[in-house]
Amino acid sequence: MANEKKSRNLTNPGGIFSGISNQLKLIVRLMADRRINPLIKLLPLGTLAYLITPDLVPGPIDDAMIIWLGTAAFVELCPPDIVKEHLDDLKNTLPGEWRDKKDSGEDVIIDTEYKDLD
């Protein structure tokens, strides 16, 4: 069965907000990359300008659709090897966690020795 398609795992373990966050990080990284054609970089800027300008059709559905289409087209028009490079870098970053020292119940003790270099 050589014609079988592999099923893609569309579930994101972090949920929808994690997926949106990763997509925004990818777009910011691609916008900062000098290897991306400047004309392609006009797509996210155009969608942002569309979001700011008043609409002819009121409602959030058309805004969401234009933003989704503009960002998806931007990522698709970027060279695949560069997109893969940035996606791999994003996957290799360690997720951070905000912890307040007061809430953790732990005291931070740093044990070290002092050595005068003079």
C-alpha positions, 0 to 999 in steps of 0.5 A: 500500500504505497499510496497510503497517506500518513495521517498528520497529528493535528492535536497540539499538546499545549492547546490552541493558545500555544499553537497561536503563540508558536505561529506568532513566534515563527512569523516574528522570527521569519520577519527578522530573517534577512534571507526572506524576500522583503516583498513577502514580508509585506503580507503580515504587514498588510494584514496588520494594516487591514486589522487597524483600518476600518472595515466595510463589512462589520464583524470579527469573522472577516478580520480573523479570516484575512489575518489567518490567510495572510499569515498562512500565505506568508509562511507558505511563501517563505523558503521551506528550509528556512521555515523548518530551521526556525520551527526546529529552533522553536521546538528546541527551546525549553518552556519557561514557567513563572514561579514566585519565590514567595509561592514556592515555599523554598528558600534559595541558598547559594553556597560559594567561596570567596577568593580575593584575586588581588 
